[in-house]
Amino acid sequence: MLLAHPEIRDLFGPCPRSKYIVSALVAVQLAAAYLLRDASWWAIVLVGYVFGGVVNHALPLAIHELAHNLAFRARSSDNWGAAGERRKRCNENRGSARRE
């Protein structure tokens, strides 16, 4: 495929917009939670299902980019970004893998 379409090589490498997109997704999620603080329960469920589901699906894709060192130009920045996710998963798994 690369022989037939060498312009694909221009798409390889880190995407400089990733950090801004992830920051915007988190900010919009926090803003939605703040705006819904006095809403009825059915509005919270509806917005959480329709809007929150889309955002929560996009964030693991960003974590996937971090795992492949594609979010930042410097590899150490990807490692710092992924470290938070690894730490979170270790804490989640700690309770399920207790030794007796």
Legacy VTK file of the C-alpha trace (Angstrom):
# vtk DataFile Version 3.0
C-alpha trace
ASCII
DATASET POLYDATA
POINTS 100 float
0.000 0.000 0.000
2.882 2.356 0.740
4.319 1.715 -2.694
1.056 2.675 -4.354
0.385 5.664 -2.064
3.623 7.108 -0.615
1.721 10.160 0.705
0.471 7.948 3.549
3.897 8.325 5.183
2.997 11.950 5.944
0.321 10.661 8.324
2.822 8.701 10.462
4.004 10.100 13.788
2.602 12.091 16.675
-0.455 14.303 16.379
0.234 17.688 17.996
-3.496 18.317 18.533
-4.063 15.291 20.787
-3.216 17.049 24.052
-5.587 19.897 23.217
-8.411 17.570 22.219
-8.081 15.530 25.425
-7.943 18.687 27.551
-11.055 20.010 25.805
-12.923 16.719 26.303
-12.170 16.700 30.016
-13.082 20.387 30.349
-16.389 19.887 28.519
-17.184 16.883 30.710
-16.529 18.913 33.872
-18.560 21.832 32.511
-21.482 19.527 31.726
-21.377 18.129 35.253
-21.370 21.658 36.671
-24.258 22.771 34.453
-26.323 19.719 35.399
-25.813 20.140 39.148
-29.443 21.246 39.684
-31.041 19.284 36.829
-33.611 16.562 37.311
-32.428 12.976 37.437
-33.827 12.084 34.002
-31.896 14.953 32.363
-28.678 13.787 34.033
-29.258 10.214 32.839
-30.070 11.349 29.292
-27.060 13.657 28.997
-24.824 11.067 30.652
-25.914 8.399 28.198
-25.859 10.470 25.004
-23.065 12.958 25.657
-20.995 11.231 28.328
-20.836 7.985 26.390
-19.233 9.694 23.417
-16.654 11.490 25.547
-15.885 8.385 27.600
-15.312 6.472 24.376
-12.916 9.107 23.039
-10.670 9.248 26.113
-9.471 5.599 25.968
-8.487 6.269 22.357
-6.213 9.022 23.641
-4.750 6.578 26.172
-4.125 4.199 23.271
-2.191 6.945 21.457
-0.113 7.484 24.596
0.679 3.770 24.705
2.097 3.987 21.181
3.983 7.255 21.878
1.838 9.214 19.420
0.498 12.053 21.562
3.692 14.089 22.058
6.856 14.556 20.068
9.044 13.778 23.099
8.765 10.176 24.228
9.179 11.155 27.894
5.983 13.238 27.718
4.043 10.195 26.479
5.479 8.181 29.342
4.361 10.784 31.890
0.899 10.914 30.333
0.539 7.147 30.337
1.902 6.843 33.886
-1.276 8.312 35.327
-3.386 5.729 33.555
-1.111 2.863 34.615
-1.241 4.065 38.223
-5.045 4.183 38.071
-5.257 0.639 36.699
-2.851 -0.678 39.344
-5.037 0.775 42.076
-8.142 -0.775 40.518
-6.502 -4.195 40.251
-4.999 -4.126 43.716
-8.309 -4.999 45.369
-9.081 -7.908 43.036
-5.711 -9.645 43.381
-5.421 -9.950 47.143
-3.406 -12.799 48.510
-4.861 -14.930 51.219
LINES 1 101
100 0 1 2 3 4 5 6 7 8 9 10 11 12 13 14 15 16 17 18 19 20 21 22 23 24 25 26 27 28 29 30 31 32 33 34 35 36 37 38 39 40 41 42 43 44 45 46 47 48 49 50 51 52 53 54 55 56 57 58 59 60 61 62 63 64 65 66 67 68 69 70 71 72 73 74 75 76 77 78 79 80 81 82 83 84 85 86 87 88 89 90 91 92 93 94 95 96 97 98 99
